[in-house]
Amino acid sequence: VTFAVLTVVGLMTLWLAVDNSYKKVGSIEL
């Protein structure tokens, strides 16, 4: 596994985590 692949997977995981966090916060505020 190359460093580039690890970086892409890491960014995708981070993006999904942030996306889920915003959805949870948004649902709580609503």
PDB file of N, CA, C and O in Angstrom:
ATOM      1  N   VAL A   1       0.849  -1.199   0.000  1.00  0.00           N
ATOM      2  CA  VAL A   1       0.000   0.000   0.000  1.00  0.00           C
ATOM      3  C   VAL A   1       0.884   1.248   0.000  1.00  0.00           C
ATOM      4  O   VAL A   1       1.786   1.392   0.825  1.00  0.00           O
ATOM      5  N   THR A   2       0.606   2.131  -0.931  1.00  0.00           N
ATOM      6  CA  THR A   2       1.434   3.326  -1.045  1.00  0.00           C
ATOM      7  C   THR A   2       0.949   4.420  -0.109  1.00  0.00           C
ATOM      8  O   THR A   2      -0.169   4.367   0.404  1.00  0.00           O
ATOM      9  N   PHE A   3       1.804   5.409   0.106  1.00  0.00           N
ATOM     10  CA  PHE A   3       1.454   6.528   0.986  1.00  0.00           C
ATOM     11  C   PHE A   3       0.272   7.304   0.427  1.00  0.00           C
ATOM     12  O   PHE A   3      -0.563   7.803   1.181  1.00  0.00           O
ATOM     13  N   ALA A   4       0.202   7.406  -0.893  1.00  0.00           N
ATOM     14  CA  ALA A   4      -0.895   8.155  -1.523  1.00  0.00           C
ATOM     15  C   ALA A   4      -2.235   7.491  -1.215  1.00  0.00           C
ATOM     16  O   ALA A   4      -3.218   8.176  -0.933  1.00  0.00           O
ATOM     17  N   VAL A   5      -2.275   6.170  -1.267  1.00  0.00           N
ATOM     18  CA  VAL A   5      -3.520   5.441  -0.980  1.00  0.00           C
ATOM     19  C   VAL A   5      -3.914   5.650   0.469  1.00  0.00           C
ATOM     20  O   VAL A   5      -5.087   5.873   0.768  1.00  0.00           O
ATOM     21  N   LEU A   6      -2.934   5.581   1.380  1.00  0.00           N
ATOM     22  CA  LEU A   6      -3.222   5.801   2.801  1.00  0.00           C
ATOM     23  C   LEU A   6      -3.770   7.201   3.023  1.00  0.00           C
ATOM     24  O   LEU A   6      -4.676   7.397   3.833  1.00  0.00           O
ATOM     25  N   THR A   7      -3.224   8.171   2.308  1.00  0.00           N
ATOM     26  CA  THR A   7      -3.671   9.558   2.456  1.00  0.00           C
ATOM     27  C   THR A   7      -5.116   9.697   1.994  1.00  0.00           C
ATOM     28  O   THR A   7      -5.925  10.337   2.665  1.00  0.00           O
ATOM     29  N   VAL A   8      -5.441   9.101   0.854  1.00  0.00           N
ATOM     30  CA  VAL A   8      -6.809   9.185   0.322  1.00  0.00           C
ATOM     31  C   VAL A   8      -7.790   8.523   1.282  1.00  0.00           C
ATOM     32  O   VAL A   8      -8.852   9.072   1.572  1.00  0.00           O
ATOM     33  N   VAL A   9      -7.427   7.335   1.774  1.00  0.00           N
ATOM     34  CA  VAL A   9      -8.310   6.621   2.706  1.00  0.00           C
ATOM     35  C   VAL A   9      -8.482   7.438   3.985  1.00  0.00           C
ATOM     36  O   VAL A   9      -9.580   7.513   4.535  1.00  0.00           O
ATOM     37  N   GLY A  10      -7.403   8.044   4.452  1.00  0.00           N
ATOM     38  CA  GLY A  10      -7.465   8.852   5.664  1.00  0.00           C
ATOM     39  C   GLY A  10      -8.366  10.059   5.479  1.00  0.00           C
ATOM     40  O   GLY A  10      -9.157  10.385   6.363  1.00  0.00           O
ATOM     41  N   LEU A  11      -8.254  10.726   4.337  1.00  0.00           N
ATOM     42  CA  LEU A  11      -9.088  11.901   4.068  1.00  0.00           C
ATOM     43  C   LEU A  11     -10.554  11.510   3.948  1.00  0.00           C
ATOM     44  O   LEU A  11     -11.430  12.226   4.432  1.00  0.00           O
ATOM     45  N   MET A  12     -10.824  10.378   3.306  1.00  0.00           N
ATOM     46  CA  MET A  12     -12.211   9.930   3.153  1.00  0.00           C
ATOM     47  C   MET A  12     -12.804   9.603   4.521  1.00  0.00           C
ATOM     48  O   MET A  12     -13.951   9.946   4.808  1.00  0.00           O
ATOM     49  N   THR A  13     -12.006   8.933   5.369  1.00  0.00           N
ATOM     50  CA  THR A  13     -12.478   8.589   6.713  1.00  0.00           C
ATOM     51  C   THR A  13     -12.746   9.849   7.514  1.00  0.00           C
ATOM     52  O   THR A  13     -13.751   9.948   8.217  1.00  0.00           O
ATOM     53  N   LEU A  14     -11.833  10.819   7.402  1.00  0.00           N
ATOM     54  CA  LEU A  14     -11.992  12.073   8.136  1.00  0.00           C
ATOM     55  C   LEU A  14     -13.230  12.817   7.651  1.00  0.00           C
ATOM     56  O   LEU A  14     -13.990  13.359   8.454  1.00  0.00           O
ATOM     57  N   TRP A  15     -13.432  12.840   6.323  1.00  0.00           N
ATOM     58  CA  TRP A  15     -14.583  13.538   5.751  1.00  0.00           C
ATOM     59  C   TRP A  15     -15.893  12.910   6.219  1.00  0.00           C
ATOM     60  O   TRP A  15     -16.849  13.614   6.545  1.00  0.00           O
ATOM     61  N   LEU A  16     -15.926  11.564   6.248  1.00  0.00           N
ATOM     62  CA  LEU A  16     -17.131  10.868   6.702  1.00  0.00           C
ATOM     63  C   LEU A  16     -17.391  11.160   8.169  1.00  0.00           C
ATOM     64  O   LEU A  16     -18.541  11.347   8.569  1.00  0.00           O
ATOM     65  N   ALA A  17     -16.336  11.201   8.979  1.00  0.00           N
ATOM     66  CA  ALA A  17     -16.488  11.475  10.411  1.00  0.00           C
ATOM     67  C   ALA A  17     -17.031  12.883  10.623  1.00  0.00           C
ATOM     68  O   ALA A  17     -17.925  13.089  11.444  1.00  0.00           O
ATOM     69  N   VAL A  18     -16.494  13.853   9.885  1.00  0.00           N
ATOM     70  CA  VAL A  18     -16.958  15.237  10.007  1.00  0.00           C
ATOM     71  C   VAL A  18     -18.395  15.351   9.519  1.00  0.00           C
ATOM     72  O   VAL A  18     -19.209  16.037  10.139  1.00  0.00           O
ATOM     73  N   ASP A  19     -18.713  14.681   8.409  1.00  0.00           N
ATOM     74  CA  ASP A  19     -20.060  14.721   7.854  1.00  0.00           C
ATOM     75  C   ASP A  19     -21.058  14.164   8.863  1.00  0.00           C
ATOM     76  O   ASP A  19     -22.125  14.743   9.067  1.00  0.00           O
ATOM     77  N   ASN A  20     -20.714  13.036   9.499  1.00  0.00           N
ATOM     78  CA  ASN A  20     -21.600  12.434  10.499  1.00  0.00           C
ATOM     79  C   ASN A  20     -21.744  13.345  11.701  1.00  0.00           C
ATOM     80  O   ASN A  20     -22.825  13.441  12.282  1.00  0.00           O
ATOM     81  N   SER A  21     -20.662  14.016  12.081  1.00  0.00           N
ATOM     82  CA  SER A  21     -20.705  14.909  13.242  1.00  0.00           C
ATOM     83  C   SER A  21     -21.655  16.078  12.982  1.00  0.00           C
ATOM     84  O   SER A  21     -22.438  16.458  13.852  1.00  0.00           O
ATOM     85  N   TYR A  22     -21.577  16.648  11.769  1.00  0.00           N
ATOM     86  CA  TYR A  22     -22.453  17.774  11.430  1.00  0.00           C
ATOM     87  C   TYR A  22     -23.916  17.332  11.421  1.00  0.00           C
ATOM     88  O   TYR A  22     -24.799  18.075  11.849  1.00  0.00           O
ATOM     89  N   LYS A  23     -24.165  16.114  10.929  1.00  0.00           N
ATOM     90  CA  LYS A  23     -25.540  15.612  10.893  1.00  0.00           C
ATOM     91  C   LYS A  23     -26.068  15.437  12.308  1.00  0.00           C
ATOM     92  O   LYS A  23     -27.221  15.769  12.584  1.00  0.00           O
ATOM     93  N   LYS A  24     -25.232  14.915  13.215  1.00  0.00           N
ATOM     94  CA  LYS A  24     -25.655  14.715  14.607  1.00  0.00           C
ATOM     95  C   LYS A  24     -25.925  16.063  15.273  1.00  0.00           C
ATOM     96  O   LYS A  24     -26.934  16.225  15.960  1.00  0.00           O
ATOM     97  N   VAL A  25     -25.036  17.019  15.075  1.00  0.00           N
ATOM     98  CA  VAL A  25     -25.214  18.343  15.676  1.00  0.00           C
ATOM     99  C   VAL A  25     -26.457  19.008  15.108  1.00  0.00           C
ATOM    100  O   VAL A  25     -27.219  19.634  15.845  1.00  0.00           O
ATOM    101  N   GLY A  26     -26.666  18.879  13.807  1.00  0.00           N
ATOM    102  CA  GLY A  26     -27.818  19.497  13.167  1.00  0.00           C
ATOM    103  C   GLY A  26     -29.120  18.897  13.690  1.00  0.00           C
ATOM    104  O   GLY A  26     -30.085  19.622  13.935  1.00  0.00           O
ATOM    105  N   SER A  27     -29.150  17.585  13.861  1.00  0.00           N
ATOM    106  CA  SER A  27     -30.372  16.946  14.342  1.00  0.00           C
ATOM    107  C   SER A  27     -30.647  17.346  15.781  1.00  0.00           C
ATOM    108  O   SER A  27     -31.806  17.490  16.171  1.00  0.00           O
ATOM    109  N   ILE A  28     -29.588  17.529  16.583  1.00  0.00           N
ATOM    110  CA  ILE A  28     -29.760  17.926  17.980  1.00  0.00           C
ATOM    111  C   ILE A  28     -30.303  19.365  18.045  1.00  0.00           C
ATOM    112  O   ILE A  28     -31.184  19.658  18.854  1.00  0.00           O
ATOM    113  N   GLU A  29     -29.785  20.247  17.206  1.00  0.00           N
ATOM    114  CA  GLU A  29     -30.227  21.648  17.215  1.00  0.00           C
ATOM    115  C   GLU A  29     -31.671  21.759  16.744  1.00  0.00           C
ATOM    116  O   GLU A  29     -32.427  22.597  17.235  1.00  0.00           O
ATOM    117  N   LEU A  30     -32.054  20.905  15.781  1.00  0.00           N
ATOM    118  CA  LEU A  30     -33.422  20.950  15.271  1.00  0.00           C
ATOM    119  C   LEU A  30     -34.381  20.358  16.305  1.00  0.00           C
ATOM    120  O   LEU A  30     -35.588  20.302  16.067  1.00  0.00           O
TER     121      LEU A  30
END
